[in-house]
Structure formats: structure tokens, C-alpha cells
């Protein structure tokens, strides 16, 4: 909670907090839609389910030393960051199933961990060995 060390003016917080929390609406809509995708498409492609509870954890609101406002923020962040992590896992599983080819090497690009086993970019032999044989 680094904000406790920062002495932002009240007006700054009044501007920031509604913008941050407004993201909850598209997150909930996308959460619903991605879950439909997950429950329908993963079984059809025989991709194992991603266990939601491994990614989204809401427990910090139980801490007695936090104010109600801090607890609310902790629930929001636990949901938002856990949900993003959950989506990254599902997107990775989808990419593994449908793509499986690394991107062209580019300085500064951070390759996702799930790309390690993908076929090399522009390497037909590696592609054929991994997916056609």
C-alpha cells in the first residue's frame, strides 16, 4: 500500500479512484464472456479446464488492521489481478492449441513462458517435427 506513503492531494484521489474502479464493469462483462468460452470451447477441443480458484483469491479483506475502504480496495485488486492472471492462462492454453509457433525474435520483447515449447519462428522442420509427425 504505497499510497499510504504518498501524500496525494484529496482532489487527486477523487479523480483517480472513480477511473480505477470504473474498470470493474467491463471486467465483469468480459469475465462472464470468457467463462462461457472456457466452458464451451475447452471441452470441445479437449483442452483441460483452468481452475479459477488457483488464480483469483479474495482473502485480504479479512485483515482486521485494514479500514473498510482498504478492504474494499483489496477485494477489487484481488479480483482484477487474479482475473487477469486467469485470462492469461486461458489465452496461453488457447494459443498452445491453435498456434504453437514462437514470434520472430525481437530485442525487448518478453516472450511468454508458455512459448518455450512452441515451434521456432520460420523453421518448417521444427514445425513439422512438433505438429505433423
Secondary structure as GFF3:
##gff-version 3
##sequence-region A 1 133
A	DSSP	three_ten_helix	2	4	.	.	.	ID=ss1
A	DSSP	alpha_helix	10	45	.	.	.	ID=ss2
A	DSSP	three_ten_helix	52	54	.	.	.	ID=ss3
A	DSSP	three_ten_helix	60	62	.	.	.	ID=ss4
A	DSSP	alpha_helix	68	98	.	.	.	ID=ss5
A	DSSP	three_ten_helix	113	115	.	.	.	ID=ss6
A	DSSP	alpha_helix	124	131	.	.	.	ID=ss7
###
